[in-house]
């Protein structure tokens, strides 16, 4: 059965009918969030029963917006590992450091969670097609889950979007359009086209259910950490859905009595070339303002006008967190460092977290015994690699080659 009580505006608190296709609040235009009857959820499921369920994000069904009997559009997303990083921790003088590896999702990024959930719910509520502005990975995930649902998808991306993300959308049958500008430019076009063609607009946080998909990262983290929370959680922040979704998961679990204590310090990490949340945080503003001329090779961080900037800043304040901007070179150095120490090639957006953590350690913003989680949002295999040395070419006789390799690796 469904445990949803209603959909609520995060700005003015206006309630909305959860059985309707919804975008933003009809009263004030702010983002909406699903609310649950958490007392009934707590009576309906136990931690012991949860352990017997198969992996994947829908094992937390009571805390998702699915209707009774509703079958999700799924490719097996969720259930990603929480990996200890002992060598990186030692390098940074830390004792407890983990990475949540979202690159192991079906589409190679955490976008699989949000797009799978919202396409599931929108299909049930009568959507005939989907259109989405994207910096790359969200568009690819929308196309894949749209194909899985048997519904058409259109994707609008800025020129210069990573080719792998465009290929993912194209091979899944989506109509893909490129344009000059940023994801904000694409969003303006989507907002005009969607009502003209009668398709659902899947812009970040301008619909209800992507947040509920991303929230499942927090549900998984709580279980993986033995129903505790980390002290510090770093999150790469473009549109910021997970920055809002993970605390939402923790708050729901606290209300059910499954978690205790304060929420982790939430750290929003952005690139220096596109840092609207960092700028607003430093200025003590209540909302973000548009960032002029956004520029970063971390495409997922190239979001100059996040729709839920006000809500993200509120999370940072309420959790005693902060917002940090890192340089392009620091991101690339962090990619190489993580790969060298822990064997993981992560996306530049995720590598930005390691650059931020290095900066935090340098100024004493985290203690050596803090329990720290990095949300590594995607695999580096979908992105261009950082600058790397050329491989050594081998030629000559087999004996010459053997001697050359032996000398080189000794």
Buried (B, 14 or more C-beta within 10 A) or exposed (E): EBBBBBBBBBBEEBEBEBEEEBBBBEEEEBBBBBBBBBEBBBEEBEEEEBEEEEEBBBBBBBBBBBBEEBEBBBBBBBBBEBBEBBBBBEBBEBEBBBBBBBBBBBBBBBBBBBBBBBBBBBBBBEBEBBBBBBBBBBBBBBBBBBBBBEBBBBBBBBEBBBEBBBEBBBEBEBEBBEEEBBBBBBBBBBBEBBEEEEBBBBBBBBBBBBBBBBBBBBBBBBBBBEEEBBBBBBBBBBBBBBBBBBBBBBBBBBBBEBBEEEBBBBBBBBBBBBBBBBBBBEEEBEBBEEBEEBEBBBBBBBBBBBBBBBBBBBBBBEBEBBBBBBBBEBBBBBBBBBBEBBEBBBBBBBBBBBBBBBBBBEEEBBEEEBBBBBBBBBBBEBBEEBEEEEEEEEEEEEEEEEEBEEEEEE
